Amino acid sequence: MSRPGEAKGPLQGVRVLDLTRLLPGGFATAMLADLGAEVIKVEQPGQGDYMRWDDPKIGAESAHNWTNDRNKKSIALDLKDPRAVEALKKLAETADVIFEGFRPGVVDRLGVGYEAMKEVNPKIVYCSLTGYGQDGPLVKEPGHDLNYAARAGITSITGPADGVPTLIGVQIADLGGGALISITGILAALYRAATTGEGDYVDVAMTDGAFAWTSIWMGDHFATGEVPKAGEMMLNGASPCYQVYECSDGKFLTVAAVEEQFFAELCEVIGRPELASTQFETDQIPMWREIFREKTRDEWLELFVGHDVCVGPVNDFAEAAADPQLNHREMIVELEREGHGTFKQIGNPIKLREHPAEIRTASPRLGEHTAEILTEAGLSQDEITYLTP
């Protein structure tokens, strides 16, 4: 069980001012906080991050906020107020990273953009995370994950060959194309700042990041001129060896026996060795669907235990949370919060042996640390009283 306490991870001593809202930036800074960074979440007084008010709630606060803002501190500053801007600049003097997710131009209008903060702290690493980046024809356009993933081409190859493109179940552009790319850029810039004394500006567009995820298929397109389509490639539905199959109990099984030896062993285990030649034959998929309807999902899983066949379950969320592999890897953790007892959330996937990530504290209440942090920054009591009415 995680315990409240001071950060000890590899990013211990790194201070991050998190100006982001909603999922992508919050997820990225949660990962940094798990790794030991001190993350100070800067929120609008009275309202805070919009995610605080999502359903379902634990007590008066959103379960989404509890996951996204673990290990962080919260201060409430109205950045439309010049005195709040000066307070943020004071905090920037001792910060290593500033992370924002407003539309391009907003932070500059507020007076808290990269150039303004660079004057305060030349070593600052400043990351801006947006849908389309800081320039280009769509620079002012609003959007969400679905827009970004679809523009990048991902949605066009997701779903059945003869159907409507399928919505992706998790926010690939927000998290994979945005949060994880931001973390990579921030860590690279932090290393440079540590070795040269110079900070940097990290411009991350979620559409760019999502597009980078198409590297294999886009490489095929560049090489052949052909346009990949849903359900027509080996890895998106055209092959018996890489499929989702329904079982007799209505549950589903994944088969990813791409290598010849894995598919041959699968055929041996089910007692149909002669089917090894059907590995890539699209017209044989209906036959394989009938085969897998002969047993329940768990009967198939039991049959395949100990064999190299690349088969697994399609877990629902309750099954995933109870999965023995995920639990062994400490991907389900428990945390305590005063007044609420113990609750569960997803652990950190970055496993460091010597300096592991740790979930130490629950998400802060809105503005919980404002007075503490501003006092530490050297603001007077009168200034703090003004900023925290």
BALOBA-1460 file (C-alpha; in Angstrom, 3 decimals):
// residues 389
<rec num="1" residu="m" x="0.000" y="0.000" z="0.000"/>
<rec num="2" residu="s" x="1.283" y="3.457" z="-0.894"/>
<rec num="3" residu="r" x="1.877" y="5.883" z="1.943"/>
<rec num="4" residu="p" x="1.765" y="9.658" z="2.078"/>
<rec num="5" residu="g" x="5.255" y="11.084" z="2.104"/>
<rec num="6" residu="e" x="7.958" y="12.983" z="0.322"/>
<rec num="7" residu="a" x="8.934" y="12.233" z="-3.261"/>
<rec num="8" residu="k" x="11.880" y="9.851" z="-3.629"/>
<rec num="9" residu="g" x="11.924" y="8.887" z="-7.321"/>
<rec num="10" residu="p" x="14.440" y="9.724" z="-10.045"/>
<rec num="11" residu="l" x="12.807" y="13.136" z="-10.593"/>
<rec num="12" residu="q" x="13.138" y="14.133" z="-6.943"/>
<rec num="13" residu="g" x="14.004" y="17.821" z="-6.812"/>
<rec num="14" residu="v" x="12.293" y="18.647" z="-10.125"/>
<rec num="15" residu="r" x="9.517" y="21.209" z="-9.722"/>
<rec num="16" residu="v" x="6.704" y="21.304" z="-12.285"/>
<rec num="17" residu="l" x="4.106" y="24.074" z="-12.550"/>
<rec num="18" residu="d" x="1.091" y="22.402" z="-14.154"/>
<rec num="19" residu="l" x="-1.267" y="24.878" z="-15.833"/>
<rec num="20" residu="t" x="-3.109" y="22.191" z="-17.822"/>
<rec num="21" residu="r" x="-6.717" y="21.089" z="-17.548"/>
<rec num="22" residu="l" x="-8.508" y="17.853" z="-18.353"/>
<rec num="23" residu="l" x="-6.911" y="14.547" z="-19.337"/>
<rec num="24" residu="p" x="-3.773" y="14.818" z="-21.513"/>
<rec num="25" residu="g" x="-1.667" y="17.263" z="-19.499"/>
<rec num="26" residu="g" x="-2.947" y="15.972" z="-16.183"/>
<rec num="27" residu="f" x="-2.019" y="12.393" z="-17.070"/>
<rec num="28" residu="a" x="1.473" y="13.478" z="-18.142"/>
<rec num="29" residu="t" x="2.153" y="15.403" z="-14.940"/>
<rec num="30" residu="a" x="0.744" y="12.540" z="-12.839"/>
<rec num="31" residu="m" x="3.365" y="10.260" z="-14.409"/>
<rec num="32" residu="l" x="6.075" y="12.836" z="-13.616"/>
<rec num="33" residu="a" x="4.781" y="13.152" z="-10.048"/>
<rec num="34" residu="d" x="4.821" y="9.366" z="-9.593"/>
<rec num="35" residu="l" x="8.486" y="9.475" z="-10.605"/>
<rec num="36" residu="g" x="9.277" y="11.965" z="-7.869"/>
<rec num="37" residu="a" x="8.692" y="15.412" z="-9.365"/>
<rec num="38" residu="e" x="6.975" y="18.038" z="-7.232"/>
<rec num="39" residu="v" x="3.946" y="18.942" z="-9.340"/>
<rec num="40" residu="i" x="2.092" y="22.118" z="-8.402"/>
<rec num="41" residu="k" x="-1.275" y="22.262" z="-10.115"/>
<rec num="42" residu="v" x="-2.249" y="25.873" z="-10.862"/>
<rec num="43" residu="e" x="-6.038" y="26.176" z="-11.040"/>
<rec num="44" residu="q" x="-8.700" y="28.812" z="-11.487"/>
<rec num="45" residu="p" x="-10.160" y="29.858" z="-8.106"/>
<rec num="46" residu="g" x="-13.672" y="28.585" z="-7.475"/>
<rec num="47" residu="q" x="-13.759" y="26.248" z="-10.447"/>
<rec num="48" residu="g" x="-10.421" y="24.550" z="-10.848"/>
<rec num="49" residu="d" x="-9.765" y="21.893" z="-13.437"/>
<rec num="50" residu="y" x="-13.019" y="21.016" z="-15.219"/>
<rec num="51" residu="m" x="-12.305" y="17.356" z="-14.555"/>
<rec num="52" residu="r" x="-12.951" y="17.923" z="-10.833"/>
<rec num="53" residu="w" x="-16.674" y="17.993" z="-11.542"/>
<rec num="54" residu="d" x="-17.007" y="14.897" z="-13.741"/>
<rec num="55" residu="d" x="-19.154" y="11.962" z="-12.633"/>
<rec num="56" residu="p" x="-18.781" y="9.559" z="-10.941"/>
<rec num="57" residu="k" x="-17.701" y="11.244" z="-7.738"/>
<rec num="58" residu="i" x="-15.975" y="10.070" z="-4.589"/>
<rec num="59" residu="g" x="-17.452" y="12.322" z="-1.964"/>
<rec num="60" residu="a" x="-17.695" y="15.752" z="-3.601"/>
<rec num="61" residu="e" x="-14.883" y="15.212" z="-6.128"/>
<rec num="62" residu="s" x="-14.567" y="13.339" z="-9.386"/>
<rec num="63" residu="a" x="-12.956" y="9.923" z="-9.536"/>
<rec num="64" residu="h" x="-11.249" y="11.177" z="-12.707"/>
<rec num="65" residu="n" x="-9.580" y="13.949" z="-10.741"/>
<rec num="66" residu="w" x="-8.476" y="11.513" z="-8.038"/>
<rec num="67" residu="t" x="-6.574" y="9.477" z="-10.629"/>
<rec num="68" residu="n" x="-5.228" y="12.331" z="-12.742"/>
<rec num="69" residu="d" x="-4.020" y="14.511" z="-9.862"/>
<rec num="70" residu="r" x="-2.500" y="12.063" z="-7.403"/>
<rec num="71" residu="n" x="0.823" y="13.106" z="-5.868"/>
<rec num="72" residu="k" x="0.215" y="16.762" z="-6.765"/>
<rec num="73" residu="k" x="-0.278" y="19.984" z="-4.850"/>
<rec num="74" residu="s" x="-2.923" y="22.545" z="-5.794"/>
<rec num="75" residu="i" x="-2.826" y="26.311" z="-5.740"/>
<rec num="76" residu="a" x="-5.616" y="28.591" z="-6.931"/>
<rec num="77" residu="l" x="-4.549" y="31.668" z="-8.947"/>
<rec num="78" residu="d" x="-6.605" y="33.809" z="-11.295"/>
<rec num="79" residu="l" x="-4.081" y="34.400" z="-14.073"/>
<rec num="80" residu="k" x="-6.223" y="37.228" z="-15.479"/>
<rec num="81" residu="d" x="-5.096" y="39.204" z="-12.421"/>
<rec num="82" residu="p" x="-1.635" y="40.817" z="-12.880"/>
<rec num="83" residu="r" x="-0.780" y="40.146" z="-9.242"/>
<rec num="84" residu="a" x="-1.468" y="36.445" z="-9.726"/>
<rec num="85" residu="v" x="0.775" y="36.518" z="-12.789"/>
<rec num="86" residu="e" x="3.561" y="38.026" z="-10.712"/>
<rec num="87" residu="a" x="3.040" y="35.321" z="-8.110"/>
<rec num="88" residu="l" x="3.363" y="32.649" z="-10.799"/>
<rec num="89" residu="k" x="6.568" y="34.265" z="-12.053"/>
<rec num="90" residu="k" x="7.906" y="34.143" z="-8.524"/>
<rec num="91" residu="l" x="7.172" y="30.408" z="-8.444"/>
<rec num="92" residu="a" x="8.828" y="30.032" z="-11.855"/>
<rec num="93" residu="e" x="12.117" y="31.222" z="-10.386"/>
<rec num="94" residu="t" x="12.484" y="27.881" z="-8.601"/>
<rec num="95" residu="a" x="10.639" y="25.735" z="-11.151"/>
<rec num="96" residu="d" x="12.202" y="23.397" z="-13.689"/>
<rec num="97" residu="v" x="9.160" y="22.818" z="-15.892"/>
<rec num="98" residu="i" x="6.049" y="24.751" z="-16.853"/>
<rec num="99" residu="f" x="3.377" y="22.732" z="-18.636"/>
<rec num="100" residu="e" x="0.324" y="24.353" z="-20.236"/>
<rec num="101" residu="g" x="-2.484" y="23.221" z="-22.509"/>
<rec num="102" residu="f" x="-4.325" y="26.389" z="-23.533"/>
<rec num="103" residu="r" x="-5.050" y="27.318" z="-27.126"/>
<rec num="104" residu="p" x="-2.044" y="28.908" z="-28.867"/>
<rec num="105" residu="g" x="-1.574" y="32.540" z="-27.881"/>
<rec num="106" residu="v" x="-3.511" y="32.424" z="-24.597"/>
<rec num="107" residu="v" x="-0.501" y="32.164" z="-22.266"/>
<rec num="108" residu="d" x="1.241" y="35.004" z="-24.089"/>
<rec num="109" residu="r" x="-1.811" y="37.230" z="-23.674"/>
<rec num="110" residu="l" x="-1.862" y="36.383" z="-19.973"/>
<rec num="111" residu="g" x="1.836" y="37.222" z="-19.663"/>
<rec num="112" residu="v" x="2.898" y="33.693" z="-18.656"/>
<rec num="113" residu="g" x="4.192" y="32.368" z="-21.986"/>
<rec num="114" residu="y" x="7.629" y="30.916" z="-22.676"/>
<rec num="115" residu="e" x="9.414" y="34.187" z="-23.415"/>
<rec num="116" residu="a" x="8.095" y="35.822" z="-20.238"/>
<rec num="117" residu="m" x="9.063" y="32.862" z="-18.092"/>
<rec num="118" residu="k" x="12.431" y="32.473" z="-19.787"/>
<rec num="119" residu="e" x="13.304" y="35.983" z="-18.609"/>
<rec num="120" residu="v" x="12.559" y="34.881" z="-15.059"/>
<rec num="121" residu="n" x="14.352" y="31.543" z="-15.345"/>
<rec num="122" residu="p" x="16.652" y="30.842" z="-18.342"/>
<rec num="123" residu="k" x="16.771" y="27.127" z="-17.453"/>
<rec num="124" residu="i" x="13.019" y="26.681" z="-17.629"/>
<rec num="125" residu="v" x="11.610" y="23.837" z="-19.735"/>
<rec num="126" residu="y" x="8.280" y="25.051" z="-21.071"/>
<rec num="127" residu="c" x="5.882" y="22.551" z="-22.660"/>
<rec num="128" residu="s" x="2.771" y="23.549" z="-24.613"/>
<rec num="129" residu="l" x="0.373" y="20.709" z="-25.416"/>
<rec num="130" residu="t" x="-2.325" y="21.444" z="-27.994"/>
<rec num="131" residu="g" x="-4.382" y="19.653" z="-30.603"/>
<rec num="132" residu="y" x="-2.624" y="20.993" z="-33.679"/>
<rec num="133" residu="g" x="0.522" y="22.709" z="-32.415"/>
<rec num="134" residu="q" x="1.654" y="26.314" z="-32.247"/>
<rec num="135" residu="d" x="1.512" y="26.981" z="-35.996"/>
<rec num="136" residu="g" x="-0.146" y="25.814" z="-39.199"/>
<rec num="137" residu="p" x="-3.579" y="26.321" z="-40.798"/>
<rec num="138" residu="l" x="-5.447" y="24.714" z="-37.873"/>
<rec num="139" residu="v" x="-3.599" y="26.572" z="-35.121"/>
<rec num="140" residu="k" x="-6.790" y="28.243" z="-33.822"/>
<rec num="141" residu="e" x="-9.137" y="25.276" z="-34.290"/>
<rec num="142" residu="p" x="-10.705" y="23.495" z="-31.298"/>
<rec num="143" residu="g" x="-10.750" y="19.708" z="-31.223"/>
<rec num="144" residu="h" x="-10.749" y="16.507" z="-29.212"/>
<rec num="145" residu="d" x="-9.146" y="13.077" z="-29.377"/>
<rec num="146" residu="l" x="-11.521" y="11.772" z="-32.045"/>
<rec num="147" residu="n" x="-10.686" y="14.679" z="-34.346"/>
<rec num="148" residu="y" x="-6.943" y="14.247" z="-33.898"/>
<rec num="149" residu="a" x="-6.865" y="10.463" z="-34.344"/>
<rec num="150" residu="a" x="-9.103" y="10.654" z="-37.419"/>
<rec num="151" residu="r" x="-7.056" y="13.416" z="-39.064"/>
<rec num="152" residu="a" x="-3.901" y="11.379" z="-38.427"/>
<rec num="153" residu="g" x="-5.381" y="8.406" z="-40.316"/>
<rec num="154" residu="i" x="-5.803" y="6.053" z="-37.366"/>
<rec num="155" residu="t" x="-9.607" y="5.936" z="-37.439"/>
<rec num="156" residu="s" x="-9.635" y="5.067" z="-41.151"/>
<rec num="157" residu="i" x="-7.993" y="1.684" z="-40.462"/>
<rec num="158" residu="t" x="-10.015" y="0.889" z="-37.330"/>
<rec num="159" residu="g" x="-13.166" y="-1.223" z="-37.642"/>
<rec num="160" residu="p" x="-14.621" y="-3.746" z="-40.092"/>
<rec num="161" residu="a" x="-13.729" y="-3.663" z="-43.773"/>
<rec num="162" residu="d" x="-17.360" y="-3.146" z="-44.801"/>
<rec num="163" residu="g" x="-18.494" y="-0.793" z="-42.039"/>
<rec num="164" residu="v" x="-18.211" y="2.682" z="-40.582"/>
<rec num="165" residu="p" x="-14.815" y="3.548" z="-39.034"/>
<rec num="166" residu="t" x="-14.899" y="2.642" z="-35.357"/>
<rec num="167" residu="l" x="-14.423" y="5.013" z="-32.449"/>
<rec num="168" residu="i" x="-11.324" y="4.044" z="-30.467"/>
<rec num="169" residu="g" x="-12.102" y="2.973" z="-26.892"/>
<rec num="170" residu="v" x="-9.360" y="4.996" z="-25.198"/>
<rec num="171" residu="q" x="-7.933" y="8.406" z="-25.987"/>
<rec num="172" residu="i" x="-4.958" y="7.417" z="-28.148"/>
<rec num="173" residu="a" x="-4.247" y="10.932" z="-29.419"/>
<rec num="174" residu="d" x="-4.707" y="12.572" z="-26.008"/>
<rec num="175" residu="l" x="-2.581" y="10.075" z="-24.101"/>
<rec num="176" residu="g" x="-0.273" y="8.367" z="-26.592"/>
<rec num="177" residu="g" x="0.129" y="11.253" z="-29.008"/>
<rec num="178" residu="g" x="-0.064" y="13.983" z="-26.396"/>
<rec num="179" residu="a" x="0.802" y="13.030" z="-22.819"/>
<rec num="180" residu="l" x="3.526" y="10.484" z="-23.539"/>
<rec num="181" residu="i" x="5.145" y="12.586" z="-26.273"/>
<rec num="182" residu="s" x="5.122" y="15.546" z="-23.873"/>
<rec num="183" residu="i" x="6.862" y="13.507" z="-21.181"/>
<rec num="184" residu="t" x="9.544" y="12.482" z="-23.676"/>
<rec num="185" residu="g" x="10.104" y="16.066" z="-24.799"/>
<rec num="186" residu="i" x="10.197" y="17.387" z="-21.243"/>
<rec num="187" residu="l" x="12.719" y="14.788" z="-20.092"/>
<rec num="188" residu="a" x="14.946" y="15.459" z="-23.112"/>
<rec num="189" residu="a" x="14.841" y="19.199" z="-22.461"/>
<rec num="190" residu="l" x="15.458" y="18.695" z="-18.733"/>
<rec num="191" residu="y" x="18.589" y="16.702" z="-19.534"/>
<rec num="192" residu="r" x="19.818" y="19.490" z="-21.794"/>
<rec num="193" residu="a" x="19.040" y="22.111" z="-19.146"/>
<rec num="194" residu="a" x="20.972" y="20.101" z="-16.560"/>
<rec num="195" residu="t" x="24.017" y="19.756" z="-18.816"/>
<rec num="196" residu="t" x="24.086" y="23.172" z="-20.517"/>
<rec num="197" residu="g" x="22.115" y="25.492" z="-18.229"/>
<rec num="198" residu="e" x="19.750" y="26.334" z="-21.096"/>
<rec num="199" residu="g" x="16.050" y="25.546" z="-21.073"/>
<rec num="200" residu="d" x="13.861" y="24.891" z="-24.096"/>
<rec num="201" residu="y" x="10.367" y="25.195" z="-25.495"/>
<rec num="202" residu="v" x="8.544" y="21.891" z="-26.141"/>
<rec num="203" residu="d" x="5.741" y="22.235" z="-28.710"/>
<rec num="204" residu="v" x="3.591" y="19.075" z="-28.741"/>
<rec num="205" residu="a" x="0.577" y="18.617" z="-31.012"/>
<rec num="206" residu="m" x="-1.650" y="15.648" z="-30.255"/>
<rec num="207" residu="t" x="-2.352" y="15.237" z="-33.974"/>
<rec num="208" residu="d" x="1.394" y="15.044" z="-34.685"/>
<rec num="209" residu="g" x="1.816" y="12.443" z="-31.974"/>
<rec num="210" residu="a" x="-1.103" y="10.356" z="-33.202"/>
<rec num="211" residu="f" x="0.238" y="10.554" z="-36.763"/>
<rec num="212" residu="a" x="3.614" y="9.246" z="-35.562"/>
<rec num="213" residu="w" x="1.821" y="6.115" z="-34.341"/>
<rec num="214" residu="t" x="0.980" y="5.246" z="-37.968"/>
<rec num="215" residu="s" x="4.667" y="4.849" z="-38.839"/>
<rec num="216" residu="i" x="4.492" y="1.253" z="-40.106"/>
<rec num="217" residu="w" x="1.416" y="1.713" z="-42.282"/>
<rec num="218" residu="m" x="2.450" y="5.133" z="-43.509"/>
<rec num="219" residu="g" x="5.797" y="3.608" z="-44.447"/>
<rec num="220" residu="d" x="3.917" y="1.055" z="-46.550"/>
<rec num="221" residu="h" x="1.956" y="3.865" z="-48.187"/>
<rec num="222" residu="f" x="5.096" y="5.832" z="-48.996"/>
<rec num="223" residu="a" x="6.704" y="2.713" z="-50.470"/>
<rec num="224" residu="t" x="3.786" y="1.460" z="-52.567"/>
<rec num="225" residu="g" x="1.380" y="4.356" z="-52.995"/>
<rec num="226" residu="e" x="-1.434" y="2.127" z="-51.758"/>
<rec num="227" residu="v" x="-3.841" y="3.397" z="-49.094"/>
<rec num="228" residu="p" x="-4.254" y="1.037" z="-46.108"/>
<rec num="229" residu="k" x="-7.875" y="0.281" z="-45.254"/>
<rec num="230" residu="a" x="-9.771" y="-1.136" z="-42.300"/>
<rec num="231" residu="g" x="-9.979" y="-4.911" z="-42.219"/>
<rec num="232" residu="e" x="-7.621" y="-5.395" z="-45.157"/>
<rec num="233" residu="m" x="-4.253" y="-5.760" z="-43.442"/>
<rec num="234" residu="m" x="-2.860" y="-8.621" z="-41.411"/>
<rec num="235" residu="l" x="-2.937" y="-6.650" z="-38.157"/>
<rec num="236" residu="n" x="-6.374" y="-5.085" z="-38.524"/>
<rec num="237" residu="g" x="-8.636" y="-7.957" z="-39.495"/>
<rec num="238" residu="a" x="-7.575" y="-9.679" z="-42.728"/>
<rec num="239" residu="s" x="-5.931" y="-12.793" z="-41.234"/>
<rec num="240" residu="p" x="-7.192" y="-15.740" z="-39.166"/>
<rec num="241" residu="c" x="-3.987" y="-15.623" z="-37.109"/>
<rec num="242" residu="y" x="-4.642" y="-12.077" z="-35.820"/>
<rec num="243" residu="q" x="-8.267" y="-11.865" z="-34.774"/>
<rec num="244" residu="v" x="-10.798" y="-11.460" z="-32.008"/>
<rec num="245" residu="y" x="-13.036" y="-14.530" z="-31.808"/>
<rec num="246" residu="e" x="-16.369" y="-14.963" z="-30.016"/>
<rec num="247" residu="c" x="-16.662" y="-18.068" z="-27.839"/>
<rec num="248" residu="s" x="-19.703" y="-20.175" z="-26.931"/>
<rec num="249" residu="d" x="-20.446" y="-18.110" z="-23.800"/>
<rec num="250" residu="g" x="-20.473" y="-14.786" z="-25.665"/>
<rec num="251" residu="k" x="-17.064" y="-13.795" z="-24.325"/>
<rec num="252" residu="f" x="-14.157" y="-13.086" z="-26.623"/>
<rec num="253" residu="l" x="-10.648" y="-14.377" z="-27.182"/>
<rec num="254" residu="t" x="-7.670" y="-12.737" z="-28.868"/>
<rec num="255" residu="v" x="-5.430" y="-14.701" z="-31.203"/>
<rec num="256" residu="a" x="-2.184" y="-13.030" z="-32.284"/>
<rec num="257" residu="a" x="-0.217" y="-16.011" z="-33.611"/>
<rec num="258" residu="v" x="1.589" y="-14.042" z="-36.312"/>
<rec num="259" residu="e" x="4.741" y="-16.166" z="-36.363"/>
<rec num="260" residu="e" x="4.394" y="-19.455" z="-38.241"/>
<rec num="261" residu="q" x="5.468" y="-21.597" z="-35.290"/>
<rec num="262" residu="f" x="2.886" y="-20.045" z="-32.964"/>
<rec num="263" residu="f" x="0.006" y="-20.604" z="-35.389"/>
<rec num="264" residu="a" x="1.168" y="-24.168" z="-36.115"/>
<rec num="265" residu="e" x="1.191" y="-24.954" z="-32.382"/>
<rec num="266" residu="l" x="-2.268" y="-23.426" z="-31.968"/>
<rec num="267" residu="c" x="-3.545" y="-25.762" z="-34.671"/>
<rec num="268" residu="e" x="-1.870" y="-28.727" z="-32.968"/>
<rec num="269" residu="v" x="-3.411" y="-27.889" z="-29.589"/>
<rec num="270" residu="i" x="-6.943" y="-27.707" z="-30.977"/>
<rec num="271" residu="g" x="-6.408" y="-30.984" z="-32.832"/>
<rec num="272" residu="r" x="-6.457" y="-29.465" z="-36.326"/>
<rec num="273" residu="p" x="-2.826" y="-29.471" z="-37.517"/>
<rec num="274" residu="e" x="-3.927" y="-29.433" z="-41.166"/>
<rec num="275" residu="l" x="-5.205" y="-25.861" z="-40.696"/>
<rec num="276" residu="a" x="-1.709" y="-24.415" z="-40.295"/>
<rec num="277" residu="s" x="-1.768" y="-23.453" z="-43.983"/>
<rec num="278" residu="t" x="-4.780" y="-21.129" z="-43.405"/>
<rec num="279" residu="q" x="-2.771" y="-18.666" z="-41.301"/>
<rec num="280" residu="f" x="-3.133" y="-15.727" z="-43.707"/>
<rec num="281" residu="e" x="-6.160" y="-16.818" z="-45.742"/>
<rec num="282" residu="t" x="-8.839" y="-14.174" z="-45.281"/>
<rec num="283" residu="d" x="-11.574" y="-16.403" z="-46.702"/>
<rec num="284" residu="q" x="-10.956" y="-18.922" z="-43.885"/>
<rec num="285" residu="i" x="-11.855" y="-16.504" z="-41.090"/>
<rec num="286" residu="p" x="-15.537" y="-17.659" z="-40.988"/>
<rec num="287" residu="m" x="-14.353" y="-21.239" z="-40.468"/>
<rec num="288" residu="w" x="-12.133" y="-20.152" z="-37.572"/>
<rec num="289" residu="r" x="-15.044" y="-18.244" z="-36.067"/>
<rec num="290" residu="e" x="-17.052" y="-21.445" z="-36.012"/>
<rec num="291" residu="i" x="-14.184" y="-23.331" z="-34.373"/>
<rec num="292" residu="f" x="-13.869" y="-20.868" z="-31.494"/>
<rec num="293" residu="r" x="-17.635" y="-20.978" z="-30.874"/>
<rec num="294" residu="e" x="-17.239" y="-24.606" z="-29.818"/>
<rec num="295" residu="k" x="-15.973" y="-23.816" z="-26.296"/>
<rec num="296" residu="t" x="-16.292" y="-21.101" z="-23.692"/>
<rec num="297" residu="r" x="-13.573" y="-18.483" z="-23.450"/>
<rec num="298" residu="d" x="-12.175" y="-19.910" z="-20.225"/>
<rec num="299" residu="e" x="-12.207" y="-23.452" z="-21.627"/>
<rec num="300" residu="w" x="-10.054" y="-22.254" z="-24.505"/>
<rec num="301" residu="l" x="-7.724" y="-20.404" z="-22.154"/>
<rec num="302" residu="e" x="-7.318" y="-23.507" z="-20.024"/>
<rec num="303" residu="l" x="-6.575" y="-25.592" z="-23.102"/>
<rec num="304" residu="f" x="-3.833" y="-23.219" z="-24.223"/>
<rec num="305" residu="v" x="-2.051" y="-22.967" z="-20.863"/>
<rec num="306" residu="g" x="1.633" y="-23.832" z="-21.263"/>
<rec num="307" residu="h" x="1.608" y="-23.568" z="-25.060"/>
<rec num="308" residu="d" x="3.270" y="-20.874" z="-27.196"/>
<rec num="309" residu="v" x="0.197" y="-19.724" z="-29.090"/>
<rec num="310" residu="c" x="-0.232" y="-15.980" z="-28.358"/>
<rec num="311" residu="v" x="-3.808" y="-16.291" z="-27.119"/>
<rec num="312" residu="g" x="-5.499" y="-14.216" z="-24.419"/>
<rec num="313" residu="p" x="-8.841" y="-12.978" z="-23.105"/>
<rec num="314" residu="v" x="-10.750" y="-9.845" z="-24.014"/>
<rec num="315" residu="n" x="-11.145" y="-8.596" z="-20.444"/>
<rec num="316" residu="d" x="-13.862" y="-6.202" z="-19.443"/>
<rec num="317" residu="f" x="-12.798" y="-3.580" z="-16.898"/>
<rec num="318" residu="a" x="-13.736" y="-5.700" z="-13.876"/>
<rec num="319" residu="e" x="-11.750" y="-8.614" z="-15.273"/>
<rec num="320" residu="a" x="-8.785" y="-6.387" z="-16.118"/>
<rec num="321" residu="a" x="-8.765" y="-4.989" z="-12.562"/>
<rec num="322" residu="a" x="-8.710" y="-8.560" z="-11.202"/>
<rec num="323" residu="d" x="-6.207" y="-9.874" z="-13.753"/>
<rec num="324" residu="p" x="-3.399" y="-11.740" z="-11.927"/>
<rec num="325" residu="q" x="-0.682" y="-10.453" z="-14.267"/>
<rec num="326" residu="l" x="-1.695" y="-6.809" z="-13.861"/>
<rec num="327" residu="n" x="-1.988" y="-7.211" z="-10.104"/>
<rec num="328" residu="h" x="1.383" y="-8.937" z="-9.854"/>
<rec num="329" residu="r" x="2.881" y="-5.966" z="-11.723"/>
<rec num="330" residu="e" x="1.277" y="-3.603" z="-9.175"/>
<rec num="331" residu="m" x="-0.865" y="-1.930" z="-11.809"/>
<rec num="332" residu="i" x="-3.734" y="-1.842" z="-9.298"/>
<rec num="333" residu="v" x="-2.781" y="0.116" z="-6.188"/>
<rec num="334" residu="e" x="-4.577" y="1.244" z="-3.044"/>
<rec num="335" residu="l" x="-4.372" y="4.707" z="-1.587"/>
<rec num="336" residu="e" x="-5.804" y="6.257" z="1.562"/>
<rec num="337" residu="r" x="-7.419" y="9.644" z="1.926"/>
<rec num="338" residu="e" x="-8.626" y="11.144" z="5.162"/>
<rec num="339" residu="g" x="-12.379" y="10.963" z="5.368"/>
<rec num="340" residu="h" x="-12.721" y="8.516" z="2.486"/>
<rec num="341" residu="g" x="-10.770" y="5.442" z="3.549"/>
<rec num="342" residu="t" x="-8.982" y="3.266" z="1.023"/>
<rec num="343" residu="f" x="-9.644" y="3.389" z="-2.708"/>
<rec num="344" residu="k" x="-8.077" y="1.800" z="-5.780"/>
<rec num="345" residu="q" x="-6.534" y="3.279" z="-8.882"/>
<rec num="346" residu="i" x="-4.215" y="2.371" z="-11.726"/>
<rec num="347" residu="g" x="-0.521" y="2.158" z="-10.901"/>
<rec num="348" residu="n" x="2.410" y="3.588" z="-12.822"/>
<rec num="349" residu="p" x="3.556" y="1.471" z="-15.794"/>
<rec num="350" residu="i" x="7.183" y="2.673" z="-15.614"/>
<rec num="351" residu="k" x="8.990" y="0.092" z="-13.506"/>
<rec num="352" residu="l" x="12.374" y="1.299" z="-12.240"/>
<rec num="353" residu="r" x="14.230" y="-1.167" z="-10.052"/>
<rec num="354" residu="e" x="16.430" y="1.180" z="-8.031"/>
<rec num="355" residu="h" x="14.208" y="4.283" z="-7.850"/>
<rec num="356" residu="p" x="10.639" y="3.115" z="-8.509"/>
<rec num="357" residu="a" x="7.668" y="5.307" z="-9.170"/>
<rec num="358" residu="e" x="5.396" y="5.683" z="-6.153"/>
<rec num="359" residu="i" x="1.868" y="6.895" z="-5.585"/>
<rec num="360" residu="r" x="2.258" y="8.719" z="-2.292"/>
<rec num="361" residu="t" x="-0.694" y="11.050" z="-1.824"/>
<rec num="362" residu="a" x="-4.278" y="11.419" z="-2.994"/>
<rec num="363" residu="s" x="-5.301" y="14.272" z="-5.279"/>
<rec num="364" residu="p" x="-5.341" y="17.678" z="-3.566"/>
<rec num="365" residu="r" x="-8.442" y="19.689" z="-2.936"/>
<rec num="366" residu="l" x="-8.765" y="22.858" z="-5.012"/>
<rec num="367" residu="g" x="-6.286" y="25.441" z="-3.708"/>
<rec num="368" residu="e" x="-5.278" y="23.245" z="-0.785"/>
<rec num="369" residu="h" x="-1.622" y="24.315" z="-0.890"/>
<rec num="370" residu="t" x="-1.969" y="27.931" z="-2.043"/>
<rec num="371" residu="a" x="-0.931" y="29.627" z="1.180"/>
<rec num="372" residu="e" x="1.849" y="27.119" z="1.882"/>
<rec num="373" residu="i" x="3.478" y="27.436" z="-1.541"/>
<rec num="374" residu="l" x="3.115" y="31.195" z="-1.868"/>
<rec num="375" residu="t" x="4.594" y="31.666" z="1.602"/>
<rec num="376" residu="e" x="7.529" y="29.481" z="0.610"/>
<rec num="377" residu="a" x="7.943" y="31.620" z="-2.528"/>
<rec num="378" residu="g" x="8.375" y="34.713" z="-0.349"/>
<rec num="379" residu="l" x="5.039" y="36.472" z="-0.807"/>
<rec num="380" residu="s" x="3.834" y="38.575" z="2.097"/>
<rec num="381" residu="q" x="0.768" y="37.741" z="4.117"/>
<rec num="382" residu="d" x="-1.051" y="40.709" z="2.581"/>
<rec num="383" residu="e" x="-0.269" y="39.454" z="-0.923"/>
<rec num="384" residu="i" x="-1.423" y="35.950" z="-0.064"/>
<rec num="385" residu="t" x="-4.635" y="37.277" z="1.491"/>
<rec num="386" residu="y" x="-5.335" y="39.274" z="-1.666"/>
<rec num="387" residu="l" x="-4.780" y="36.243" z="-3.904"/>
<rec num="388" residu="t" x="-6.839" y="33.903" z="-1.696"/>
<rec num="389" residu="p" x="-9.972" y="35.824" z="-0.745"/>
